[in-house]
Amino acid sequence: MEGSPEPASPGVIREGDFAVLKRDEVFKAVAVARRRKIVFEKQWFCLDNAIGHIYGTTFEVTSGGTLQPKNRVQEAATETKEAGADNRNIVDDGKSQKLTHDDIKALKDKGIKGQEIVQQLIENSTTFRDKTEFAQHKYIKKKKKKYEAVITIVKPSTRILSTMYYGREPGKINYLRYDTLAQMLTWGNVRAGNKMIVMETCAGLVLGAIMERMGGYGSIIQMYPGGGPVRAATSCFGFPGSFFQTLYDFPLSKVDSLLSGTFSLKKLPLESEENTAVAEESNGSVDDKPVSVQEADTECSAEIAAEDRQPEEQEIMDIPTEGDAFEDSKAKGTTHDKQKKQEERQKKLVEAAGLLKEKNADGLIVASRFHPAPLLLSLLEFVAPSRPFVVYCQYKEPLVECYTKLREKGGVINLKLSETWLRNYQVLPDRSHPKLMMSGAGGYLLTGITVINESVKSGDCSEQTDEEPTSKKRKLQEQR
């Protein structure tokens, strides 16, 4: 449609969007807002000037915290043509640089850009022209990183957010590395139109990755412990509201009752922001002794209730009893809103229970701090035959126990326990090689496919063992 701004809007930075700030290999997710001070890598600035530019634009932080788009043509100005044969005669005695710290500080106070400061450092270095070409590039890169305040604003995605969390706060995502997450999405056959069941305590990163790949088509049922699901990382994706219409959540405390047919909406915990925030910190841990789904969720709920009981009592005591009309109407409005939210939540919960009762889910993904054995054995009951499932754990031993129990129980095939291995490479002219620093571990994955587990009667088994196979009977008859 001509004259419509819709096609260009997804790639443009807008107020209210979620964006990711990038500087070298450091990332930070922020909400785009005007007149808001943001601190990133010891630099403060505002995103007012970034609104309206396309994602992927590189900005330079100037004096006053304003952002200015950087012209990439200027980057070649620091290159020099003179270079030495080798570095054998260069001595690092700290006397090769003529500029002192006070001189550099004075240049910064004058408002000189970082690129000009790097150029002056090169000109005042007595050993720069004696360095080899590779050493000169290394020197320039190091000084640019220190003195140039340059950031790039990129659009959030699964790869970027998983890299950000793994680099900044790996404990919140159970040390789930980005390549392991990619394998989980592949082994789990996550695609548009599926009905997926997710149980994760990775701050909503796995849920967001599944929602991104499904594109708002299909349905997702998130199983959660405690008072409510944690979706801190999911909100960083910036999904539209239509993506959440097919997202359902179901408490782990109701799984056993749903399987036994005694599911009830009574005694449901009230959803609140306080419970959600505390649930992120009390999602449990991997123990040596597996517990049931009911026990694991009860322990988590008890911790949340103990921490939330005191603030609730304080709120009740702070309510005035003199009968102020304004405060009474405000309290009634708050109560009405809570009741409305509770009704909407119960309606959504009934829909989630109906989807689970069909027992025809197209896949199951588990990435939790809890011991995976009881979770997996219970949630597999809701998965249709010939469907994949993936279980992630930071440690190998719990998955070995899951592997053994599934082999004993049956109903699954193609069981595979694997460990991912990742090593980054530097790719540059004449100096491509593996990087010296690499990730030590990326966790373990247990994958498999569900099948129909038909119980065979012992009498039928004895009859089958006593009788000879038909192929053998035919051979005997032909010989006679």
Wavefront OBJ file of the C-alpha trace (Angstrom):
o trace
v 0.000 0.000 0.000
v 1.472 3.329 -1.063
v 1.919 6.008 1.568
v 1.618 3.510 4.443
v 4.433 3.621 7.061
v 3.791 0.070 8.277
v 6.418 -1.772 6.147
v 9.287 0.418 7.441
v 8.191 0.555 11.081
v 9.519 -2.836 12.259
v 13.116 -1.840 11.473
v 12.920 1.647 13.022
v 13.669 2.457 16.655
v 10.464 3.726 18.260
v 9.615 4.977 21.720
v 8.317 2.157 23.882
v 10.273 -0.544 22.035
v 12.772 -2.869 23.664
v 16.269 -2.570 22.231
v 19.695 -4.037 22.959
v 22.780 -1.839 23.353
v 25.965 -3.399 21.981
v 29.570 -2.397 22.511
v 32.131 -4.942 21.307
v 30.942 -8.185 22.943
v 28.929 -6.568 25.758
v 25.119 -6.324 25.533
v 22.394 -4.672 27.599
v 18.624 -4.723 27.053
v 16.779 -1.446 27.697
v 13.376 0.096 27.043
v 13.458 3.015 24.621
v 12.115 6.151 26.319
v 12.709 9.872 26.039
v 14.537 11.879 28.729
v 15.717 8.721 30.436
v 19.309 8.413 31.649
v 20.982 5.094 30.764
v 24.349 3.928 32.107
v 26.204 1.435 29.918
v 29.906 0.539 30.088
v 30.752 3.514 32.342
v 28.994 5.919 29.940
v 25.693 7.700 30.501
v 23.455 8.957 27.714
v 19.846 9.332 26.574
v 18.163 7.587 23.650
v 16.196 10.609 22.438
v 18.297 11.084 19.292
v 18.212 7.350 18.500
v 14.430 7.348 17.993
v 13.658 7.313 14.272
v 16.904 5.633 13.181
v 17.028 2.048 11.959
v 18.223 -0.831 14.109
v 21.902 -1.582 13.660
v 22.929 2.092 13.605
v 26.181 2.912 15.412
v 26.162 6.018 17.610
v 28.897 8.004 19.305
v 28.310 9.366 22.796
v 29.166 13.070 22.854
v 29.356 15.532 25.710
v 26.054 15.971 27.507
v 24.989 12.362 26.945
v 23.644 12.866 23.434
v 23.954 10.283 20.672
v 25.190 11.132 17.191
v 25.239 8.646 14.287
v 28.833 7.735 13.486
v 30.162 8.011 9.945
v 32.045 4.800 9.156
v 34.101 6.498 6.448
v 36.122 8.261 9.137
v 37.428 5.004 10.615
v 40.195 4.700 8.016
v 41.797 7.975 9.159
v 43.881 6.270 11.878
v 45.593 3.850 9.474
v 49.295 4.379 8.726
v 51.397 3.134 5.849
v 54.703 2.775 7.754
v 55.317 -0.490 9.566
v 58.298 -2.366 10.937
v 59.568 -5.807 10.023
v 59.280 -7.257 13.531
v 58.961 -6.250 17.189
v 62.313 -7.507 18.463
v 63.734 -4.039 19.244
v 60.614 -2.700 21.004
v 60.931 -2.491 24.791
v 57.801 -1.932 26.884
v 59.285 0.463 29.461
v 56.318 2.863 29.607
v 58.288 5.750 28.115
v 57.225 5.427 24.483
v 54.104 7.613 24.899
v 54.730 11.360 25.159
v 51.174 12.230 26.236
v 50.556 11.949 29.964
v 47.313 11.115 31.744
v 46.784 14.812 32.474
v 47.168 15.655 28.782
v 44.605 13.016 27.795
v 42.214 14.227 30.499
v 42.584 17.790 29.217
v 41.699 16.622 25.708
v 38.559 14.952 27.032
v 37.561 18.081 28.953
v 37.832 20.124 25.757
v 35.247 17.850 24.136
v 37.616 16.282 21.608
v 36.207 13.086 20.110
v 37.709 9.732 20.919
v 38.874 9.184 17.356
v 41.005 12.335 17.482
v 42.461 11.291 20.829
v 43.478 7.928 19.329
v 45.119 9.736 16.402
v 47.134 11.928 18.769
v 48.216 8.891 20.767
v 49.520 7.342 17.561
v 51.387 10.497 16.564
v 52.992 10.867 20.023
v 54.075 7.221 20.237
v 57.785 6.736 19.540
v 57.464 2.994 18.864
v 54.268 2.856 16.804
v 55.998 3.001 13.397
v 58.458 0.303 14.447
v 55.629 -2.159 15.190
v 54.497 -4.690 12.610
v 51.270 -4.111 10.724
v 49.433 -6.654 12.865
v 50.735 -5.038 16.068
v 49.630 -1.615 14.841
v 46.082 -2.849 14.197
v 46.054 -4.407 17.652
v 47.243 -1.157 19.239
v 44.609 0.918 17.431
v 41.832 -1.513 18.387
v 42.864 -1.389 22.037
v 42.944 2.428 22.156
v 39.615 2.732 20.337
v 37.980 0.454 22.869
v 39.301 2.630 25.709
v 38.708 6.144 24.398
v 35.916 5.904 21.803
v 32.431 5.881 23.342
v 30.639 4.035 20.552
v 27.486 1.923 20.910
v 25.274 0.063 18.445
v 21.529 -0.355 18.955
v 20.273 -3.717 17.670
v 16.875 -5.384 17.623
v 16.338 -8.099 20.285
v 16.453 -11.695 19.110
v 17.019 -15.120 20.617
v 20.699 -15.153 19.679
v 21.396 -11.671 21.043
v 19.453 -12.072 24.296
v 20.889 -15.518 25.017
v 24.394 -14.162 24.426
v 23.628 -11.208 26.701
v 22.329 -13.353 29.562
v 25.129 -15.905 29.249
v 27.742 -13.133 29.362
v 26.216 -10.977 32.121
v 24.025 -13.202 34.328
v 24.481 -16.883 33.409
v 23.125 -18.077 36.749
v 19.656 -16.715 35.965
v 19.392 -18.956 32.892
v 20.979 -22.045 34.502
v 24.161 -21.491 32.438
v 22.236 -22.258 29.254
v 24.550 -21.393 26.368
v 23.187 -19.990 23.122
v 24.276 -22.962 20.984
v 22.582 -25.345 23.438
v 19.379 -23.293 23.188
v 19.542 -23.508 19.399
v 19.803 -27.307 19.598
v 16.844 -27.409 21.979
v 14.676 -25.571 19.461
v 15.825 -27.921 16.686
v 15.422 -31.184 18.606
v 12.056 -30.004 19.961
v 10.745 -29.394 16.412
v 9.499 -25.933 17.398
v 7.566 -24.406 14.477
v 4.467 -22.373 13.757
v 1.153 -24.096 14.471
v 2.460 -26.464 17.155
v 1.077 -27.010 20.632
v 4.131 -26.821 22.884
v 4.537 -27.479 26.619
v 7.367 -25.580 28.309
v 8.721 -25.953 31.824
v 11.608 -23.579 32.400
v 13.215 -21.525 35.153
v 15.519 -19.517 32.863
v 13.839 -16.128 33.444
v 11.614 -16.715 30.400
v 14.458 -16.938 27.863
v 13.467 -20.390 26.582
v 9.814 -19.324 26.420
v 10.729 -16.220 24.427
v 12.832 -18.270 22.012
v 9.897 -20.619 21.382
v 7.479 -17.718 20.911
v 9.835 -16.068 18.422
v 10.147 -19.221 16.337
v 6.402 -19.943 16.370
v 5.614 -16.377 15.302
v 2.312 -16.132 17.172
v 0.810 -19.243 15.514
v -0.092 -22.271 17.592
v -0.349 -22.482 21.378
v 2.188 -22.586 24.205
v 1.478 -23.866 27.708
v 4.017 -22.758 30.308
v 4.226 -24.851 33.460
v 5.409 -22.778 36.417
v 6.227 -23.312 40.100
v 5.201 -20.993 42.911
v 2.766 -18.108 42.605
v 3.246 -17.158 38.973
v 5.419 -17.504 35.878
v 8.646 -15.493 35.540
v 8.977 -13.772 32.151
v 11.672 -11.141 32.631
v 13.603 -12.186 29.524
v 10.398 -12.733 27.533
v 9.451 -9.076 27.905
v 12.827 -8.041 26.419
v 11.832 -9.561 23.065
v 9.164 -6.891 22.598
v 6.504 -9.225 21.212
v 3.165 -7.736 20.099
v 0.044 -8.403 22.119
v -1.192 -11.028 19.644
v 1.671 -13.331 20.647
v 0.352 -13.553 24.212
v -3.198 -14.467 23.214
v -2.128 -18.070 22.567
v 0.189 -18.239 25.588
v -1.197 -20.128 28.580
v 0.265 -20.878 31.999
v -0.531 -23.743 34.331
v 0.763 -24.332 37.899
v 2.805 -27.423 38.647
v 0.804 -27.927 41.841
v -2.244 -28.842 39.713
v -0.541 -31.370 37.421
v -1.178 -34.391 39.635
v -4.833 -33.459 40.136
v -5.259 -32.938 36.391
v -3.840 -36.384 35.657
v -6.025 -38.030 38.317
v -9.167 -36.182 37.166
v -9.678 -34.201 40.397
v -8.626 -30.798 39.029
v -10.324 -27.854 40.754
v -10.019 -24.069 40.506
v -10.296 -23.649 44.273
v -7.364 -22.451 46.402
v -5.474 -20.938 43.495
v -2.691 -18.541 44.510
v -3.338 -14.891 43.685
v -1.093 -13.566 40.949
v 0.923 -10.531 41.980
v 4.084 -8.807 40.936
v 5.637 -9.534 44.313
v 5.129 -13.270 43.916
v 6.521 -13.179 40.405
v 9.620 -11.304 41.507
v 10.287 -13.618 44.429
v 9.587 -16.698 42.321
v 12.542 -15.824 40.108
v 14.888 -16.150 43.070
v 13.220 -19.252 44.577
v 12.691 -21.548 41.619
v 14.498 -24.411 43.351
v 17.718 -26.236 42.579
v 18.904 -29.625 41.350
v 19.051 -32.010 44.290
v 20.489 -35.488 44.473
v 17.136 -36.897 45.617
v 14.254 -36.353 43.159
v 10.957 -35.088 44.522
v 7.490 -35.154 43.053
v 6.006 -32.280 41.110
v 3.577 -31.566 43.962
v 6.354 -31.479 46.611
v 8.639 -29.288 44.508
v 5.922 -26.731 43.878
v 4.781 -26.803 47.535
v 8.284 -25.996 48.769
v 8.599 -23.095 46.330
v 5.141 -21.764 47.230
v 5.930 -21.980 50.958
v 9.043 -19.852 50.543
v 7.148 -17.263 48.514
v 4.234 -17.159 50.964
v 6.583 -16.712 53.946
v 8.260 -13.727 52.336
v 5.032 -12.157 51.098
v 3.005 -12.589 54.307
v 4.617 -9.702 56.182
v 4.134 -7.036 53.447
v 0.473 -8.023 53.064
v -0.132 -7.662 56.798
v 1.593 -4.285 56.757
v -0.634 -3.102 53.905
v -3.739 -4.113 55.846
v -2.566 -2.249 58.947
v -1.822 0.896 56.935
v -5.421 1.242 55.673
v -7.102 4.156 57.499
v -10.235 3.417 59.489
v -11.718 6.932 59.578
v -13.813 6.354 56.458
v -12.284 8.767 54.009
v -14.459 8.752 50.870
v -11.619 9.079 48.379
v -9.555 6.284 49.873
v -12.610 4.045 50.178
v -13.404 4.443 46.487
v -9.765 3.821 45.629
v -9.740 0.645 47.717
v -12.959 -0.548 46.090
v -11.503 0.101 42.654
v -8.368 -1.862 43.536
v -10.455 -4.751 44.835
v -12.560 -4.729 41.684
v -9.449 -4.778 39.500
v -7.984 -7.673 41.449
v -11.241 -9.601 41.175
v -11.377 -8.955 37.424
v -7.790 -10.122 36.970
v -8.518 -13.226 39.018
v -11.540 -14.045 36.840
v -9.501 -13.578 33.666
v -6.760 -15.760 35.082
v -9.196 -18.514 36.025
v -10.691 -18.394 32.541
v -7.230 -18.717 31.009
v -6.419 -21.527 33.432
v -9.527 -23.475 32.401
v -8.477 -23.133 28.756
v -4.963 -24.347 29.597
v -6.384 -27.326 31.488
v -8.580 -28.158 28.497
v -5.567 -28.101 26.170
v -3.593 -30.354 28.512
v -6.475 -32.827 28.915
v -6.428 -33.472 25.186
v -2.957 -35.031 25.643
v -1.950 -34.208 22.089
v 0.901 -31.742 22.579
v 3.396 -31.594 19.721
v 6.451 -31.248 21.921
v 7.860 -30.832 25.423
v 10.837 -28.722 26.491
v 12.167 -28.763 30.065
v 14.958 -26.494 31.307
v 14.606 -26.198 35.056
v 16.586 -25.960 38.276
v 14.435 -28.750 39.656
v 15.405 -32.384 39.308
v 14.117 -33.235 35.814
v 13.011 -36.838 36.506
v 9.610 -36.223 38.187
v 8.874 -33.290 35.882
v 9.584 -35.274 32.738
v 7.682 -38.398 33.777
v 4.577 -36.353 34.669
v 4.572 -33.953 31.715
v 5.149 -36.693 29.119
v 1.586 -37.829 29.819
v 0.323 -34.742 27.953
v 2.437 -35.303 24.829
v 1.021 -37.100 21.781
v 2.797 -40.190 20.358
v 5.573 -39.696 17.810
v 6.459 -36.283 19.213
v 9.894 -35.045 20.373
v 10.909 -33.925 23.850
v 14.049 -32.149 25.070
v 15.385 -31.866 28.626
v 18.231 -29.514 29.544
v 20.269 -29.715 32.726
v 23.486 -28.085 33.799
v 24.715 -31.411 35.184
v 24.917 -34.854 33.637
v 23.883 -37.078 36.563
v 20.176 -36.032 36.753
v 19.791 -36.684 33.027
v 21.426 -40.113 33.404
v 18.770 -40.938 35.998
v 16.061 -39.705 33.614
v 17.532 -41.862 30.854
v 17.451 -44.959 33.079
v 13.880 -44.393 34.266
v 12.589 -43.790 30.743
v 14.237 -47.001 29.513
v 12.574 -48.920 32.327
v 9.165 -47.321 31.823
v 9.117 -47.475 28.023
v 7.023 -45.367 25.718
v 10.016 -43.526 24.249
v 12.564 -44.232 21.532
v 15.724 -42.583 20.190
v 16.882 -41.600 23.656
v 20.093 -39.616 23.372
v 22.197 -37.858 26.010
v 24.587 -35.326 24.504
v 26.915 -32.508 25.505
v 27.445 -29.484 23.293
v 30.935 -28.155 22.566
v 31.625 -24.659 21.306
v 34.798 -22.864 20.298
v 35.030 -19.458 18.693
v 37.447 -18.662 15.873
v 39.159 -15.450 14.915
v 38.878 -14.972 11.153
v 41.249 -12.289 9.858
v 43.643 -12.149 6.875
v 46.738 -14.281 7.561
v 45.820 -14.727 11.248
v 42.764 -16.979 11.468
v 42.969 -19.299 14.448
v 40.862 -20.593 17.357
v 40.500 -18.124 20.181
v 42.485 -18.857 23.316
v 39.485 -18.388 25.643
v 36.489 -20.678 25.231
v 33.461 -21.812 27.203
v 34.141 -24.755 29.470
v 30.655 -26.278 29.486
v 27.296 -25.586 27.899
v 25.133 -28.087 29.753
v 23.660 -31.441 28.710
v 20.623 -32.414 26.633
v 18.409 -35.484 26.814
v 16.302 -35.940 23.686
v 13.858 -38.566 22.537
v 10.576 -39.339 20.768
v 7.374 -40.542 22.391
v 5.591 -43.709 21.210
v 2.488 -45.625 22.303
v 3.359 -47.846 25.268
v 1.001 -50.822 24.998
v 1.041 -53.264 27.903
v 1.491 -56.840 26.708
v -0.165 -59.592 28.723
v 2.052 -62.257 30.177
v -0.127 -64.999 28.666
v 0.275 -63.593 25.215
v 4.008 -63.374 25.726
v 4.246 -67.057 26.757
v 2.179 -68.148 23.762
v 4.362 -66.135 21.424
v 7.529 -67.599 22.907
v 6.219 -71.198 22.710
v 5.139 -70.962 19.090
v 7.716 -70.853 16.336
v 7.791 -67.878 13.952
v 5.833 -68.282 10.723
v 8.955 -67.797 8.608
v 10.641 -70.710 10.377
v 7.529 -72.913 9.910
v 7.594 -72.295 6.152
v 11.244 -73.275 5.930
v 10.584 -76.545 7.810
v 7.635 -77.387 5.556
v 9.706 -76.752 2.424
v 12.509 -78.996 3.704
v 10.016 -81.815 4.363
l 1 2 3 4 5 6 7 8 9 10 11 12 13 14 15 16 17 18 19 20 21 22 23 24 25 26 27 28 29 30 31 32 33 34 35 36 37 38 39 40 41 42 43 44 45 46 47 48 49 50 51 52 53 54 55 56 57 58 59 60 61 62 63 64 65 66 67 68 69 70 71 72 73 74 75 76 77 78 79 80 81 82 83 84 85 86 87 88 89 90 91 92 93 94 95 96 97 98 99 100 101 102 103 104 105 106 107 108 109 110 111 112 113 114 115 116 117 118 119 120 121 122 123 124 125 126 127 128 129 130 131 132 133 134 135 136 137 138 139 140 141 142 143 144 145 146 147 148 149 150 151 152 153 154 155 156 157 158 159 160 161 162 163 164 165 166 167 168 169 170 171 172 173 174 175 176 177 178 179 180 181 182 183 184 185 186 187 188 189 190 191 192 193 194 195 196 197 198 199 200 201 202 203 204 205 206 207 208 209 210 211 212 213 214 215 216 217 218 219 220 221 222 223 224 225 226 227 228 229 230 231 232 233 234 235 236 237 238 239 240 241 242 243 244 245 246 247 248 249 250 251 252 253 254 255 256 257 258 259 260 261 262 263 264 265 266 267 268 269 270 271 272 273 274 275 276 277 278 279 280 281 282 283 284 285 286 287 288 289 290 291 292 293 294 295 296 297 298 299 300 301 302 303 304 305 306 307 308 309 310 311 312 313 314 315 316 317 318 319 320 321 322 323 324 325 326 327 328 329 330 331 332 333 334 335 336 337 338 339 340 341 342 343 344 345 346 347 348 349 350 351 352 353 354 355 356 357 358 359 360 361 362 363 364 365 366 367 368 369 370 371 372 373 374 375 376 377 378 379 380 381 382 383 384 385 386 387 388 389 390 391 392 393 394 395 396 397 398 399 400 401 402 403 404 405 406 407 408 409 410 411 412 413 414 415 416 417 418 419 420 421 422 423 424 425 426 427 428 429 430 431 432 433 434 435 436 437 438 439 440 441 442 443 444 445 446 447 448 449 450 451 452 453 454 455 456 457 458 459 460 461 462 463 464 465 466 467 468 469 470 471 472 473 474 475 476 477 478 479 480
